[in-house]
Each structure stands twice: as structure tokens, then as C-alpha cells.
Amino acid sequence: MTRQRLGRRQKAILDRLDHGDWVKGRALADDVGVLHAIMFTYINRLRDRGFEIEGHQQRGYRLARRTAA
């Protein structure tokens, strides 16, 4: 899946995670404009599309690598 076929919020999440640094879930949700509780849903949708996103309870999320073309 290319980024062109993703929704606006999914693209924003990937853009924020693309630097490889850990991003707290609440900060990511604020940046994207969704509730913190909804962020996990977006992360799982991206994972289902082939994006390898690591999650850590204390560190947050980061994009490990993109497995989709």
C-alpha cells in the first residue's frame, strides 16, 4: 500500500513516525487531531496495511520499517 492511498490521518501518523523516534500515543493523537483512545485503531489499520509500527507502553510508537510497497 502506498501512502497515496491512505487517509489524511493515516498519512499524518506515518509522517510523524517516519523519523524513527518514539512518539507518545497522546502526543501523536494530539498532532493528528484524534482522541488518544482512537489512536490504537489507526495504528492497527496501518499495521494491517503492512506498516511495521512498534508499540511500547512507556515509550509510545515508532515506525520500525515500511514493509508495504
N, C-alpha and C positions, 0 to 999 in steps of 0.2 A: 504494500500500500504506500503510495507516495503521499507526501504532505498536502499536495494539491487536492486530494480527495477527502481530506479531513475537515471537520467543522472548525469554526473560528476559535472556539475554546480549546479544542484538542491541539490546534496549531500553537496557540499561546502557551499551553503547558509544555509542549516539546521545545519551543523556543527558550522557555525559562530553564528547562532541564538540560539543554544542549551543551552547556558549558562544563558538564561533568561534576559540578559541585553539588553537595547535598543541599536540598531546599526543604525547609519545614513545610508540612502539609497546610498549616494555617496561612503561612506567608504565600504559598503557592495559590491557595484558594482566593486570598485577597487580591493577588496580582491578576488572576484570571476573571474574578468577579462572580464566584460561586460560593455557596456555603461550604464550610470546612467538611461537613458531613457528606457532601455530594462529591468531594474530590476523589474519594476512593473509587467511585463509579467511573469517573472519567479515566482514572489511571488503569482500571481493569479493561476498559474498552480499548485503550491504546495497547495494552499487553495482548489482548485478543487479536489485534491487527498486526502483531509481530514486533512491536517495540519492546525492547528489554529494559524495563524500568525496575530498579531495585528499590525496595522499601525497608526502612529501619525505623523502629518505634521511636527512638530518640533523635536520630539524625534527620529523618524525613525521606525524601525521594531523590533519586538521581537516574539519569539515563545512562545505563551501562554501555549499551551499543544498540544500533538500529539493525534489526535482523530482517526487516522488510525492505523490498526494493523501492 
